[in-house]
Amino acid sequence: MQKVIFTALLLSHALSAASDHIRIFYSANRQGEIEPCGCKTNQIGGLNRMAEKIMAASKSGDYLIVDSGDTFFSTPKLNENRKAQELLRARLIAKSYRQMGVAFTTPGDRDLAGGAAYYSELLAESGASAVSANWVAKDSTLRLSPYQIWSRDGLKILVTGLSAAEGVSPAIAEMVEPRRAMEGVLSVAKKEAVDFVLVLSHLGKETDEKLAEQFPGLFVFGAHSMDSLSEPIAIGNSFVLQPGTEGQQLGELQLEKGKTGFLEHALHDLSKNFDQPNAVKSLMQEYYASLKQVGLQDSADLLPGKSSYVANPFVCKNCHQKQFDFWASTKHSSAFLVLYAKKQHYDPQCIGCHSLGFNVPEGFSQLSSAILLSPQKKKGFAEKLLEKTFSGDREGALDSSENPARYRRLHERYWKEVRKLLGNAPNAKNFLGVQCEHCHQSRANHVQNQSRGASGVSLESCQQCHRPPNASPLDPKSLVVVACPKMGQLNKEKP
């Protein structure tokens, strides 16, 4: 019932303008993101928060929601090892956009990662119309319009798109030069006497500014260059807007018929203040349940490859007791806990930074193989270990900054279970957490042949995960704190 009421509420406002005022909500560069990863405190973004903001705004006026592309996928080409999860995520975004009432979008190069036919399926599921003046579809499954005219009670808006200019196969679409494409669309706008022209551009900020200079009276909602503009850039009586990346912010622009320019503008941070139960949150919970089923499917014990991971710090402990004790006390060693707390431990976009060897040679590809005891007894150990760790804990997201006592309690529980399971199993592998071989690379030869020459901790290896938006920029001085003590030396500091 909640879903029905929520959708009806949004559509009743999005499709019935009762005055000469209209608010445009705009997003872009979502790149398959559905909610903050939780790797740092007070992250912004999330589908459910966007829905909550729109539902709150629906009580005070009429609006239109647009998206400028790179919506459904994180990369232009899908990784086969996580294709099933990526397709599930794209479906979730499409369903959420329908709940919110997103009306128009334009394709970015990443949107076609699943193919033209799948993109059209996503559009149908989202309820949004794809507009592109500079793409002429060659693939019969790709459904595009050069423009759409949205009109209600005397207010008339032409919405067009300028789609990604690179990375698209000629078999999918033929490119038209953007200026020429816009000239054709604007002739229609003049003939139809529209009140406003909205351009959903996936060409980047620099090109958007040139278009705004060439064609007066445009509102260009940009993407692709990943810019976040707190205020629109005014070029004559045209305006360029960009809402940042990964669904962290939602833009809002208020227009009034007969007036040049805009009345108000805001770029809203989608903070935890918008964390409320709603229909999109329910869809997300269904998605995580489906993601778990995919993650528990059978897989090979290890991905084939020439290198090999020890993936068992208890083996390292035999010679490096001080280093082991230091590492085991850090949050790195229990880094997987934060994923489990948010039900993101089956999410391939998160697993890689919280485990060792995910989707790389001699690593693992499914959570069912994240802990290997023997070929006969491997299924489900990771899930069972995490269930025991969180037994009786129902507090949701885990943040060591906001609740250090809870984090320490779960960390100690986790290590109690890990020691029971792996402490006396030298041939076992446990890929969970950030561990020795993240910093020192594969050490199989070191264990087997006592070869020397381990690589030291480098800023570059840390920055693969400690980077915006998931984490704050890494301070090089922090390496002294997080690195294990050198041989014969014990560093008392802990992160």
PyMOL commands that set and color helices and strands:
alter all, ss='L'
color gray80, all
select helices_A, chain A and resi 2-14+47-60+80-100+109-112+116-126+178-192+205-214+272-274+279-295+313-317+321-328+331-334+337-341+348-354+367-369+381-389+404-422+436-440+444-449+459-463+476-482
alter helices_A, ss='H'
color red, helices_A
select strands_A, chain A and resi 21-27+63-67+104-105+129-130+135-137+147-152+155-162+173-175+196-201+218-222+233-235+238-241+249-256+264-269+371-372+429-430
alter strands_A, ss='S'
color yellow, strands_A
deselect
rebuild
show_as cartoon
